[in-house]
Each structure stands twice: as structure tokens, then as C-alpha cells.
Amino acid sequence: MTLAPRFLVNLWAAYRATRLARRLRRPGHDASGQSAAFTAAMARTAGTEFGRTHGLQAKTTYAQFRDAVPPRTHDYFQPLVARMVRGEPDVLVPGRCPFFVETAGATGPVARLLPVPAAMLAHYRAALRDALFLYAARVGHAGVFLGRHVHVGTSTALREANGAWCTGLDGMLALCLSPWVEANLYAPPPAVARLPEGPAKIAATARAVRGRDVTLIGGRPDAASDLTAAVRGASPHLTAVWPSLECYLHLGAPLGLFGETLRAALGPTVKFHEVYAAAEGIFAAQDDHKLPGLRLLTDAGVFFEFLPLAEYQEVKLTGSGLHCVPLEKIKPGINYVLLVTTPAGLCRCVVGDIVRFTSVAPPRLQFIGRTGLYLNPFGEQVTEGELLATMQTVCARNGWHVVNFHVAPIQHRIAAGQVVRCHEWWLELHTHTQRTPTANVLGPEFDGELATRNRDYAARRNDRTIHSPQVRLVMPGVFAQWAATQHKDASASKMARCRSDRLIADQLAALARFHPDTNAPFTPADPS
């Protein structure tokens, strides 16, 4: 029960949701929001070391900014952030920064720290609030605000280092909650939320919230699936335990392989609400539009730029600044690499995500994949999103249930001077899959489906630059064992779906005890 009367909460939330929907429809809203975000970023950066180094002032124009600041990856900012962690002021943001958020580390060997000054906390708070109001506007009522919001994820505990405090995205989002939200909506209790991720936390969360009036579950798809199983027990679905449950909010990872399982476990009346969130910011959220794509949150303090994927080369990134376009110049149907300038002092930072716009007025985008996990050793230009869609389509068509998968290039020497190059699919199926396929069946299915989704792959198959894929079916637990040995996230929602090298594939091969003698050292084919 909320501390305020339910009718007042309902009235307040419905008003705010309606006002937000009207604001987003206002002509010029997105342009003015991006202009305000850019102006605020220049004003904050002007007095910092980064601003002085690049000649940035409060009155710097976008054209001047684009000429002065090259696009950069997180690696450039890490030495600057390290100085901020040690307490040095005025490096990327004015004054000292007390909080830092850890990235998920999905595309790199280690996670990275990013600063979270007060302006960044305000961004998280405003964007997360707007994402919830967009849900209320979608469904036409504010009932989601009348019960508890159960978030399940990583530990929210703060770790102290040199007087600074750091945590993951889940912890930072919990830190930015208003006192009213923390007292009336957020669950589980702080003592449970601070527990490390794992089965013990799932069990403790289930015990803490089973008797609550829950209207929303939030978190990664795999963690939400585990919580659902722990709470519902023998009940057919979760709404039998929580009748008021109406929303599953997933942020930071697409539904991926968990969509059908979660829909069946949560119940037929539960709606799914997607939010595009990362340590660098909360970028977009689902709105009431029927077409695919998430509404870009253009007035939440983040300034966006987009580099066409065709122009992206990490080794030449600093020279590609003139190819980047602001929001007003984007086009639908083109794959872009996302760059952000944020209240945390990051300027033209390459997040590592690939997006594609489904519409430009208003701006709606889809997450396509990650730049570091882009499969292009033979010029096929295959994205994570295309591989995931291929896997989901083939498995849904045949009734197969996937635990996890990864795709890598491979080459075989079949005779003197003859090498066969292809994609290698590593695949783990659920043990309850009724009709287990063979690799000889899976390979042609994946091959045909991917060719319909990616014309570059189809062209490389036709000219035999790429041969038919090979599939490795592994025993249950291999992917979890890989995650443990590499100190990586075991979540299927965070697994690297592909790489243009064989780093992960060779690690999986060692665990699966698969060592063919015919493998030649991998060298990418000339994509030209």
C-alpha cells in the first residue's frame, strides 16, 4: 500500500504520462531537446581539463565541436577517469566526482568505470521516470504505479576506493531513486538488493516479495526468468501469485532467447516494456506506436550522433568525425554506430552499439548489435541481431529450445592449397528439447535463414567465398563453464553472439574437448 491515497497516485501518474505523450508529439520537440542537451554539455565541459584541451567553450557550436573533438572509444577516457577516481577535480566534469558506474564488459576483456556526477544521476532519474510514463501512456492507465516494482539483477552495493564509490548500473539506478519511489515502489529491500547476483539472491528476493502486491518486474531476461520460477512454484503463471502484475520491464539486453519462455511463465495479461539502457545513459524506450523500434529520449540530457557503419573502422576512428551526423540528418534503414555526449563528461564516445532507425519523425530505433562483436572476416557484414533472429526463427520453426550460442569463423584445409572457410555455430540446447536435431540438419537451416536476412552473406555464399556452416552441439553446461573460467557474465542475454576471430570459439572447443586436426590457423579472407 502506498503512503499516499491510491486515487491521488493514480491521478498524478496519469497526468504526468499524458503530459509526456503530448510533449513528445509537439513539433520541434526532438530538435529543441538535442539543442538543449548540447548547450548544457558545452557549458559543463568548458571549465574542465578536457574542455580546455579541445578548446571548448559555453558558446561552442556543433560545427566547431565536430572539428575539435574526434570520436573515441572508452579506452581514451579510462586514464582520465582513473585520475577522477583518485580525487582529482575538473578533469571531465566540474569539481570532484563521488560516484562511478561499472560497464557490463560484454565486448571487452574487463569492465570499465565511468563517472556519475550529480547531472548524470539526474539524467538516470529523469529518463527512467519517462520510460515508465511512456508505459502508462501505452496502456492508457497508471495502475503500474499502485504496487511494488521488483527489480532483480546484480548487486546494488557501493564499493569504496580512494574516497570514491562505484557500483554497477543496477546499483546506480537504485541510487538515483527519489525517496518516494524508494519507499513506495522499489523492491526488494536494500539488504536483499545488495546481495551478489546468483541463486541465493533469487531465493532471498522471492521470499521478500512473495506476499507483496507487485505490478512490475524489471531486470535482465535470464534473471527475471529465474525469479519467476522461484516465486510461482506450482502455479501455472506468475499472475496467479500476483494478480496485479501487468508489466515486465527489460533494460540493458534484448529478450533474445527468453521471450517465449517468459511470456508463458509471467501470464497472458502481462505486457512487455523495453528500455534501451547502458552505463553511458538511458537512450530510448518503448512508446505507444505499433511499429517496431524504441522512441529516442531526446530531452533527457544526452546528445546523440551517428556514424554510418560502412564508415566505421576502429583503427581509423579518430579520423571519421566528419562522417558522423546529428539526429536531424539520420536516415531510416541504415546501420549506425552510436556516439554520445553525456552529462558524465564523455564527449563523442563510441558506446559500442549498432542501431538502425525505423522512423525519423519521430525518431525510433532498434538495437542491431555491437561493434566489437560484428562478424565480418569474409566481407559478409553480419550483425549480432541478424544471427539472433536467425537462431530464433529456425528454432521456433522446429520446436527447438536454445540455452546459448556463439558464431565464429573457421577454415579447414581439405587438400594441398585448398582451404574451406565458413561460419562455425556453437550451440547448447535445453535438455527438455523433445526433438533434438543433428548438426547436418541445423547447418542448412541456419544457412538459408541467414541468407534471407543478409544479402552480403548470400553473395559470399553464392561466389563460394563462404561455404556452408558447421554446427557444434555441446553438452549442457559448457557455456556456463566457459563464463566461469573467463570470469564473464553467464547470462545468455550478455553472451557475445559472434566475433570475427576465434577467441571464444577456441575456448569453447577446449571445454567441449573438440580438437579437429584439420583446422588451419585462421586468416580472414580478402573481403574485396
C-alpha positions in Angstrom: 0.0 0.0 0.0 1.4 3.4 -0.9 1.7 6.1 1.7 -0.4 8.5 -0.4 -4.0 7.6 -1.2 -4.3 5.4 -4.3 -6.6 7.7 -6.2 -4.0 10.6 -5.8 -1.2 8.4 -7.0 -3.3 7.3 -10.0 -4.3 10.8 -10.8 -0.8 12.2 -10.6 0.8 9.4 -12.7 -1.9 9.6 -15.3 -1.4 13.3 -15.6 2.3 13.0 -16.0 2.1 10.3 -18.6 -0.4 12.3 -20.6 1.7 15.4 -20.4 4.8 13.4 -21.6 3.0 11.9 -24.5 1.8 15.4 -25.6 5.3 16.8 -25.2 6.8 14.1 -27.4 4.3 14.9 -30.2 5.0 18.6 -30.1 6.6 19.8 -33.4 10.3 20.6 -33.0 10.4 18.7 -29.6 13.4 16.5 -30.6 15.4 19.3 -32.2 15.0 21.5 -29.2 15.8 18.7 -26.8 19.0 17.9 -28.6 19.9 21.6 -28.8 19.4 21.9 -25.0 21.5 18.8 -24.3 24.4 20.0 -26.5 24.3 23.5 -24.9 24.3 22.1 -21.4 27.2 19.7 -22.3 29.3 22.6 -23.6 28.6 24.7 -20.5 29.7 21.9 -18.2 32.8 20.9 -20.2 34.1 24.4 -20.8 35.9 24.7 -17.4 37.3 21.2 -17.3 40.7 19.9 -18.4 39.1 18.1 -21.3 37.3 21.3 -22.4 40.5 23.4 -22.3 42.5 20.7 -24.2 39.9 20.8 -27.0 39.2 24.5 -26.9 35.5 24.0 -25.9 33.6 27.0 -24.5 30.0 27.5 -23.5 29.3 29.1 -26.9 30.9 26.4 -28.9 28.8 25.5 -31.9 28.2 22.0 -33.1 30.3 22.5 -36.2 33.2 23.7 -34.0 32.7 20.8 -31.6 32.8 18.3 -34.5 36.1 19.8 -35.8 37.7 19.9 -32.4 36.7 16.6 -30.8 37.4 13.3 -32.6 35.2 10.3 -31.9 36.8 8.0 -29.3 36.2 4.7 -27.6 36.1 4.1 -23.8 39.9 3.4 -23.8 40.7 7.0 -24.4 38.7 8.1 -21.3 39.9 5.5 -18.9 43.2 7.3 -17.8 41.1 10.4 -17.2 38.5 8.5 -15.2 41.3 6.9 -13.2 42.5 10.3 -12.1 39.0 11.3 -11.1 38.7 8.1 -9.0 41.8 9.3 -7.2 40.0 12.5 -6.3 41.4 14.9 -9.0 38.8 17.6 -9.8 37.8 19.3 -13.0 39.0 16.5 -15.4 35.9 15.5 -17.3 33.3 17.3 -15.1 33.4 20.3 -12.9 34.7 19.6 -9.4 35.2 16.2 -7.8 33.0 13.2 -8.8 32.0 11.0 -5.9 30.3 8.1 -7.8 31.4 5.8 -10.7 29.4 3.2 -12.6 31.0 0.0 -13.9 30.2 -1.0 -17.5 28.9 -4.6 -18.2 32.1 -5.5 -20.0 30.3 -7.6 -22.7 32.6 -6.5 -25.6 35.9 -6.2 -23.8 38.2 -8.2 -21.6 37.4 -6.1 -18.5 34.7 -3.8 -17.3 35.4 0.0 -17.2 34.5 2.7 -14.8 32.6 5.8 -15.9 31.9 8.9 -13.8 28.5 9.7 -12.4 28.3 13.3 -11.3 25.1 14.9 -10.0 24.0 15.8 -13.5 24.3 12.2 -14.6 22.2 11.0 -11.6 19.6 13.5 -12.7 19.7 12.0 -16.2 19.1 8.5 -15.0 16.3 9.6 -12.8 14.5 11.6 -15.5 15.0 9.1 -18.2 13.8 6.1 -16.1 10.8 8.1 -15.0 9.9 9.0 -18.6 10.3 5.4 -19.6 7.7 4.4 -17.0 5.3 7.2 -18.0 5.6 6.0 -21.6 4.4 2.6 -20.5 1.4 4.2 -18.7 0.6 6.2 -21.8 0.8 3.0 -23.9 -1.7 1.0 -21.8 -4.0 4.0 -21.1 -3.9 3.9 -17.3 -1.5 4.3 -14.4 -2.1 1.1 -12.5 1.6 0.2 -12.6 2.3 2.9 -10.0 -0.1 1.4 -7.5 2.0 -1.6 -6.5 5.6 -2.7 -6.0 8.3 -2.8 -8.7 10.5 -5.8 -8.2 14.0 -5.4 -9.7 16.2 -8.4 -10.0 19.8 -8.1 -11.1 23.4 -7.5 -10.0 24.3 -6.2 -6.5 23.4 -2.6 -5.7 26.2 -2.4 -3.1 28.6 0.5 -3.3 32.3 -0.2 -3.1 34.7 2.4 -1.8 38.0 3.3 -3.3 40.1 6.4 -2.5 37.1 8.2 -1.2 35.0 7.4 -4.4 32.2 5.0 -4.6 31.5 2.6 -7.5 28.8 0.1 -8.4 27.1 -1.4 -11.5 24.2 0.0 -13.5 21.7 -1.7 -11.2 23.2 -0.1 -8.2 23.4 3.4 -9.8 19.7 3.2 -10.9 18.8 2.3 -7.3 20.9 5.2 -6.0 19.1 7.8 -8.2 15.6 6.8 -6.9 13.6 9.6 -5.2 12.7 9.0 -1.6 9.0 8.5 -2.5 9.8 5.9 -5.2 12.2 4.1 -2.8 9.6 3.9 0.0 6.5 3.1 -2.1 7.6 1.3 -5.3 11.1 -0.2 -5.3 11.6 -3.8 -4.2 13.3 -6.0 -2.9 14.5 -4.5 0.4 18.0 -2.9 0.3 19.6 -5.7 2.2 18.5 -8.2 -0.4 19.3 -5.9 -3.4 22.9 -5.6 -2.1 23.4 -9.4 -2.3 25.7 -10.6 -5.1 24.0 -12.0 -8.2 23.2 -15.7 -8.1 20.8 -18.4 -6.9 21.0 -17.2 -3.3 19.8 -13.7 -4.2 17.0 -15.1 -6.4 15.8 -17.1 -3.4 16.1 -14.2 -1.0 14.2 -11.9 -3.4 11.4 -14.5 -3.8 11.0 -14.8 -0.1 11.0 -11.0 0.4 8.4 -10.1 -2.3 6.1 -13.2 -2.5 3.5 -11.5 -0.3 3.7 -8.1 -1.9 1.2 -6.5 -4.3 3.5 -6.5 -7.3 2.7 -4.6 -10.6 6.0 -4.6 -12.4 9.1 -6.9 -12.7 12.3 -5.4 -14.0 15.7 -6.8 -14.9 17.6 -8.9 -17.4 15.5 -11.6 -19.1 17.5 -14.5 -17.6 17.3 -13.2 -14.0 13.6 -12.4 -14.4 13.1 -16.0 -15.6 14.8 -17.4 -12.6 12.8 -15.2 -10.2 9.5 -16.2 -12.0 10.3 -19.9 -11.4 11.2 -19.3 -7.8 8.0 -17.3 -7.0 5.3 -19.1 -8.9 6.2 -22.6 -7.8 3.4 -25.0 -8.9 1.2 -22.1 -10.2 0.6 -22.0 -13.9 2.0 -18.5 -14.3 3.1 -15.6 -12.1 -0.2 -13.6 -12.3 -1.7 -16.4 -10.3 0.5 -15.3 -7.4 0.5 -11.6 -8.2 -2.9 -10.7 -9.7 -1.9 -7.1 -10.2 1.2 -7.9 -12.2 0.9 -6.1 -15.5 4.4 -5.2 -16.8 7.8 -6.8 -17.4 10.4 -4.1 -18.0 13.6 -5.3 -19.5 16.6 -2.9 -19.9 20.2 -3.4 -21.0 19.6 -6.5 -23.0 17.1 -7.6 -25.7 14.7 -10.5 -24.8 16.8 -12.8 -27.0 16.2 -16.4 -26.3 14.0 -15.8 -23.3 10.9 -14.2 -25.0 8.6 -17.2 -25.3 9.6 -18.7 -22.0 9.0 -15.5 -20.1 5.6 -14.8 -21.8 4.3 -18.2 -20.8 5.7 -18.0 -17.2 4.5 -14.5 -16.4 1.0 -14.9 -17.8 -1.0 -13.8 -20.8 -2.0 -10.4 -19.5 1.5 -9.2 -18.7 2.8 -6.6 -21.1 6.5 -6.3 -22.0 8.1 -2.9 -22.0 11.6 -2.4 -23.4 14.1 0.3 -22.3 17.4 0.8 -24.1 19.8 1.5 -21.2 23.5 1.3 -20.5 26.1 2.6 -18.1 26.5 5.5 -20.5 22.9 6.5 -20.2 19.2 5.6 -20.8 18.7 6.3 -24.5 15.2 5.1 -25.6 12.0 3.4 -24.5 9.0 1.7 -26.0 6.1 4.1 -26.7 2.5 3.5 -27.9 3.5 3.2 -31.6 2.6 -0.2 -33.2 5.6 -0.4 -35.4 9.0 -1.8 -34.1 11.6 0.5 -32.6 12.1 2.4 -29.4 11.4 6.1 -29.0 14.7 8.1 -28.6 14.7 10.1 -25.4 16.0 13.3 -26.9 15.4 15.7 -24.0 16.9 13.6 -21.1 20.3 15.3 -21.3 22.3 13.0 -23.8 23.4 14.4 -27.1 23.4 11.8 -29.9 25.5 11.4 -33.0 25.5 8.5 -35.5 28.4 7.2 -37.6 27.3 5.0 -40.6 28.6 1.5 -40.0 30.0 1.5 -43.6 32.4 4.3 -42.4 33.4 2.6 -39.2 36.9 1.3 -38.6 38.2 1.4 -35.0 41.8 1.8 -36.1 40.7 4.9 -38.1 38.1 6.1 -35.7 39.6 9.5 -34.8 39.6 10.5 -38.5 35.9 9.7 -39.0 34.4 12.6 -37.1 33.2 14.4 -40.3 31.2 11.3 -41.3 29.1 11.5 -38.0 25.7 13.0 -38.3 23.4 14.5 -35.7 19.9 13.3 -35.1 18.4 15.8 -37.7 20.3 14.1 -40.5 19.7 10.4 -39.8 18.0 8.2 -42.4 15.9 5.1 -41.8 17.2 1.6 -42.7 20.9 2.5 -42.3 23.1 0.8 -39.7 24.8 3.4 -37.5 27.4 3.3 -34.7 26.1 5.2 -31.8 28.1 8.1 -30.3 27.0 10.0 -27.2 28.0 13.2 -25.4 26.7 12.8 -21.8 26.3 14.7 -18.5 29.1 12.4 -17.2 31.7 14.4 -19.3 32.0 11.8 -22.2 32.2 13.6 -25.5 31.6 11.8 -28.8 32.1 8.5 -27.0 31.5 5.4 -29.1 29.2 3.3 -26.9 29.9 0.2 -29.0 26.3 -0.4 -30.2 24.9 -0.6 -33.7 21.5 0.9 -34.2 19.0 1.3 -37.1 16.2 3.8 -37.3 12.7 2.5 -38.2 11.4 6.1 -38.4 12.9 9.6 -38.2 9.9 11.7 -37.3 9.6 10.8 -34.5 13.0 9.1 -34.1 12.6 5.4 -33.3 15.5 2.9 -33.4 16.3 -0.7 -33.0 19.4 -2.2 -31.3 21.2 -4.3 -34.0 24.4 -5.4 -32.3 27.7 -4.4 -31.0 30.7 -3.1 -33.0 33.2 -5.4 -31.2 31.0 -8.4 -31.9 30.5 -7.8 -35.6 31.0 -10.9 -37.9 32.9 -9.7 -41.0 36.0 -11.9 -41.6 34.9 -12.6 -45.2 33.1 -9.3 -46.1 29.7 -10.7 -45.0 28.9 -7.9 -42.6 26.7 -9.9 -40.3 25.4 -8.3 -37.1 24.5 -9.9 -33.8 20.9 -9.0 -34.3 20.8 -11.0 -37.6 22.3 -14.0 -36.0 19.9 -13.9 -33.1 16.9 -13.5 -35.4 18.2 -16.4 -37.5 18.6 -18.6 -34.4 15.1 -17.7 -33.1 13.3 -18.2 -36.4 14.9 -21.6 -37.1 14.3 -22.9 -33.5 10.7 -21.6 -33.4 10.0 -23.3 -36.7 11.3 -26.7 -35.4 10.4 -26.6 -31.7 14.0 -26.4 -30.5 14.9 -24.6 -27.3 18.3 -22.9 -27.1 20.3 -22.3 -23.9 23.1 -20.3 -25.6 25.1 -20.0 -28.8 28.1 -18.3 -30.4 29.2 -18.0 -34.0 32.8 -17.7 -35.2 34.8 -18.0 -38.5 36.7 -21.2 -39.2 38.8 -22.6 -42.0 39.6 -26.2 -43.0 42.5 -27.4 -45.1 40.9 -30.2 -47.3 43.8 -30.7 -49.7 47.2 -29.2 -50.7 46.5 -25.5 -51.4 42.7 -25.8 -50.8 41.0 -24.2 -47.8 37.4 -24.1 -47.0 36.2 -21.1 -45.0 32.8 -21.0 -43.2 30.9 -20.0 -40.1 31.0 -22.3 -37.1 27.9 -22.3 -34.8 28.4 -23.4 -31.2 25.1 -24.4 -29.8 23.7 -25.7 -26.5 20.1 -26.9 -26.3 17.8 -27.3 -23.3 17.8 -30.8 -22.0 14.0 -31.0 -22.4 14.1 -30.3 -26.1 11.8 -33.1 -27.4 13.2 -33.4 -30.9 16.9 -33.0 -30.8 18.3 -32.0 -34.2 21.6 -33.1 -35.7 24.3 -30.8 -36.9 23.6 -31.9 -40.5 20.0 -30.6 -40.1 20.9 -27.4 -38.3 23.6 -26.2 -40.7 21.4 -25.8 -43.8 18.6 -24.3 -41.8 20.9 -21.6 -40.4 22.5 -21.1 -43.8 19.2 -20.5 -45.6 17.7 -18.3 -43.0 20.7 -16.0 -42.6 21.0 -15.7 -46.4 17.4 -14.2 -46.5 18.4 -11.7 -43.8 21.8 -10.5 -45.1 22.4 -10.0 -48.8 26.2 -9.7 -48.3 26.3 -13.2 -46.7 24.1 -14.5 -49.5 26.6 -13.0 -52.1 29.6 -14.6 -50.3 27.8 -17.9 -50.3 27.0 -17.7 -54.0 30.6 -17.0 -55.0 31.8 -19.6 -52.5 33.9 -17.2 -50.5 32.0 -18.7 -47.6 31.0 -22.4 -47.6 28.1 -24.0 -45.7 28.2 -23.5 -41.9 29.3 -26.1 -39.4 27.4 -26.7 -36.2 28.9 -27.9 -32.9 26.2 -29.2 -30.5 27.7 -29.1 -27.0 26.8 -30.9 -23.7 24.7 -29.0 -21.2 26.7 -26.6 -19.0 29.5 -25.8 -21.4 28.6 -22.2 -21.8 28.2 -21.7 -18.1 31.6 -23.4 -17.6 33.1 -21.0 -20.1 31.6 -18.0 -18.3 33.1 -19.2 -15.0 36.5 -19.8 -16.4 36.6 -16.4 -18.1 35.1 -14.6 -15.2 32.3 -13.4 -17.5 28.6 -12.9 -17.2 27.0 -16.4 -17.6 23.8 -14.7 -18.8 22.6 -15.7 -22.3 21.4 -12.1 -22.7 25.0 -10.9 -22.3 26.8 -13.6 -24.2 28.8 -12.5 -27.2 26.8 -13.8 -30.1 29.7 -13.6 -32.6 33.3 -12.5 -33.1 35.4 -12.1 -36.2 38.2 -14.1 -34.6 38.2 -17.5 -32.8 38.9 -16.3 -29.2 35.7 -17.6 -27.7 35.2 -20.5 -30.1 38.7 -21.9 -29.3 37.9 -21.6 -25.6 34.6 -23.4 -26.1 36.4 -26.1 -28.1 38.8 -26.8 -25.3 36.0 -27.1 -22.8 34.0 -29.3 -25.1 37.1 -31.4 -25.9 36.7 -30.8 -29.6 40.1 -30.6 -31.3 39.9 -31.4 -35.0 43.3 -31.9 -36.7 42.1 -30.2 -39.9 41.9 -26.7 -38.6 44.3 -24.3 -40.2 45.4 -21.1 -38.4 42.6 -18.6 -39.1 43.3 -15.8 -41.5 40.4 -13.7 -42.8 39.7 -13.7 -46.5 40.1 -10.6 -48.5 36.6 -9.1 -48.5 37.2 -7.2 -51.7 
